[in-house]
C-alpha cells in the first residue's frame, strides 16, 4: 500500500479532498469545508491548508469564489469528459446525456412506489410466467456449450424470425437478418454505422426518436413532418427531400409512439412509391404491429419493398418482455453485414441465452398464442383507460381511440405548463410523459400508457391527472 | 401492390438494376450486363436501356467507364453512409469498419472446420454444462416476471459482484457497479461517454485495444508505451503525460492480451502513485485475472486506489462463457451514473435472463469452484502447447512461459511476411492472429492461444505453423 506517513501534510489534505470529490460525496458545485475547519480537522496551520487548496485550484478541481468560499468545479473523470459542456460532444459525434426528464423517468420507472402512466412496457400481470419457465427449462435441458455467436446472431433464431416475417409478406432469408439487443440498439447501430454526420432523418413529428440522444449526438439532423390522421403524407416527404440530399425516413407506421396513429394501406403504398422514386431509404420501426385490437394492421412497408429500400426493425420487448433484450433488423444483405460487423465491434453480439429462449418462443408456437392473449388484455385496459379519461378529462382534453398499441395521445384544450404538470404529478406519485419529450412543443399533449399500471393505479392516476390539469388551467 | 404494368419500360429496367444492386447480387465495383444483353432480356430497343442507365448514372448508382462498360459505383444505403470513404467517419466520430483481418477472423471463428489458434475463448470442453443447466433451472424455478432492469443493472448481481470484488480488496458498493454486456461494451461506453474527441489513451504496446476500432473511430488517440518484462513503467507514463494533457491510461495488468505479461506488485504501486500524482484516470481491464497457474496475481490497481482514479473492468467471458454477455465496471458513483445513463441510451441494459443466471453463478459458490477447474485445465493446455512449440519452433522463435491467461506471444528470430503467413495458414485451415493486429509492426510476432483448440488441433496447428514459418523464412 502507499505509505501514509511519509507524505507531506498538505498532500494528505489534497488526497482527502480528491477522494471526497471523486467518490461523489462532494459533487460539482458544492462548497467544501472552510480553511479553518480543515486546519482543525488535520491539526495543521491554515497555511498548510491553503497550500493544498492552491494545488487543487491549479489542477482545476476547485475554485475560490469571493464571498462564497471554495467550490468543487470538476473531478478527474470530468476533466477528461468535460462534462461541463456536453454540447461540444454533439460536434465530436459523442453521446449526449439524456434529457434530464428522460433520465429521471428512466430512473423512476424502476421504482415501484410510482403510478406509471408513462411506461411503454407490458404490465407484469401479462408476463407469461409459466410459459416462460417451461421454455427456459426446455432450453436448459437441450442446451449445449455456448460462447460467442456468429456476427449476425444465433442461426435458429434468425430462421425463426425469417419464418415469422414471412407470415406478414416480408420475405427475407436468415442471412438478411441481424439479431440485436432490442430495437433501440438497432437504431444505435444505424446511427453509427450507416448515417453520416450532417445527414438527415425525416420523421413523424412528434416522434419517439426525439426522446433519444443517439442521433443528435452523432450530428444527424432530425427533420419532422406533420403526422396526419392516417399517417405520414408522401407529399411532405417529396417536399423535404428536395432540400435534404442525404436523407433517410424513420417511421413507426403501426400504433405510432407517442400518438398511436396507424398508417393506412394507401398511405403506405404512396410512401413506398415516393421513397423508391427519390431513393430515400426507410427505417421501419414496427415494434407495436402485433398489438392490434379489432383487426390486423396493413402489411409492413417492407412487404411492398421491391428494391431493398426498407430496413425493418422488430422486437420482443413490447409483446413478450424487454428483459430478453431481443430484437431484429431485416435489410439487404450488404447492409446487414455492415451492421453485424459494427455490432461485433461494440458488444460482440447479444446474449446467447436470450437468443435461445427467444428462438424457442417462436419455434414452440407459444409466441403467437401469447401475443393473442396480450391483445385481449390490452384491449380491456384500453377500454378502461378510455372510460376513465372520458370521466375525468372530458371538457379538458380531446383524444382519439387507439386501434392498438400502448398509448393514448391526450390533447389538452388549453395549453398548460408541462413542467409544472410533470413535477406536480411526480410529487403525487405519478409519472407521466409530457409531449415535449417527443418534440411536441405546444404544451398541450401528454402520452398516456395504459399498458403498465394496474387497473387500480390507472383509476387513481387518471383521476388525479384530471384534477392536476384543472388546477393548472 | 405497386402496379407493374403501368410503369414505363425504362423504369422497369431501372427497378431491376436497383434491386440487383441493393440486394447485393451486383456489388459495388462489378460490371453490369451490356446494353445489348439488357435490351434483349427486356425485349426493348437499346435506346430504352440507355435511358434507364443514364437515369441510374445521374442517381450515382452506376458509372460508365470507357473501354470497360457500366460499373456499379454505389447503392442507396451506401449513398447515405458513403462507405466508399470510411475515413471520413473518423472525423465524424462514427464507427469504422473492422480491419479486414479482424473481420475475417470474427467470421472464421464461428466456422468449425478451422483450427483456431487465434481464439480468445475457452474450449467447449471447459464449458460447465451440467452446472449451467442446474443454474438455469434454478433461476427458472424462482423467476418472477422480468422487464427492463434499473439503469445500473440487476441489483442481486451487483451485490454479488460487489462481494466478489471485496475478496480482492476492491471495496465498492453495488451502487458503484454497472453491469455491462461484456468488457468490450465497457470500453464502448467509456469511448462515447467519458472521452472526448482529441483526448488520448495511453496504453501498452502491443495491445488488444489496437485491434478495436471504437476508440479511433471516436477520434481518440492511442499512444503506446513500451511493455517491459513486469509490465508498464511509470516513468514512460510521466514522460508521455507531459505532452498529452487529456490522457487516460488503459492497462491490462494480468496476463496481458496479446503478450501474456503480468504486472508486478511493485510496478502496480508505482503506476498508481504516478497516475494519482498526475491525475491520470486508469481503465484497468482485468478480465484474465482469475486464470493464473501457480499463484494468484498481485491485487488489482483498483485495490490501491484511494482517490477514485481507477475504472475497473471485469467479465465472465474469459472464465465462464462469453455467451452470457455479462461484465461489469466498478468506478466512482458519478462515473457509474453517467455510464449507466449512456447504456440506457444505447441498449436499455443487458439481458435480464443473463443477469439472473450470472448472479446465481456467484451466489451459489459454483463460480469459484468452476474457475478453479478452468485454471487446472488451462495449465495442462499451456504445458502441452509449450512442449509443442519447443518441438516445432525451436531455433525459429523465442517465447516466454505465461503465468496465466490464454496466450503465448511468439517472437520470430527473423521477420517474415505476416500477410503471407496468415493467408497460407488459413489455406491450410489454421486461423492465427499476427502481431500487427495489435500494432506490433516488426513482422516478428504471433499471438497463439492455447485456450480453444482441441489438444489434437493444437498439435496439428503448431506443427504446421513451424513448417510454414520455415517455408517463409
Interface residues (C-beta under 8 A of the other chain):
Chain A: X1 X2 X15 X18 X19 X21 X22 X23 X24 X27 X59 X75 X76 X77 X78 X79 X80 X81 X82 X83 X88 X89 X91 X92 X93 X94 X95 X97 X98 X103 X106 X107 X109 X110 X121 X122 X124 X127 X129 X132 X133 X136 X137 X139 X140 X141 X143 X144 X145 X146 X147 X148 X149 X150 X151 X181 X182 X184 X185 X188 X192 X193 X194 X195 X196 X197 X198 X199 X212 X213 X214 X217 X218 X219 X246 X248 X269 X272 X273 X276 X279 X281 X304 X306 X307 X308 X309 X311 X321 X322 X323 X324 X325 X331 X332 X333 X334 X335 X338 X341 X342 X344 X345 X346 X347 X348 X349 X350 X351 X352 X353 X354 X357
Chain B: X1 X2 X15 X18 X19 X22 X23 X24 X27 X59 X75 X76 X77 X78 X79 X80 X81 X82 X83 X88 X89 X91 X92 X93 X94 X95 X97 X98 X103 X106 X107 X109 X110 X121 X122 X124 X127 X129 X132 X133 X136 X137 X139 X140 X141 X143 X144 X145 X146 X147 X148 X149 X150 X151 X181 X182 X184 X185 X188 X192 X193 X194 X195 X196 X197 X198 X199 X212 X213 X214 X217 X218 X219 X246 X248 X269 X272 X273 X276 X279 X281 X304 X306 X307 X308 X309 X311 X321 X322 X323 X324 X325 X331 X332 X333 X334 X335 X338 X341 X342 X344 X345 X346 X347 X348 X349 X350 X351 X352 X353 X354 X357
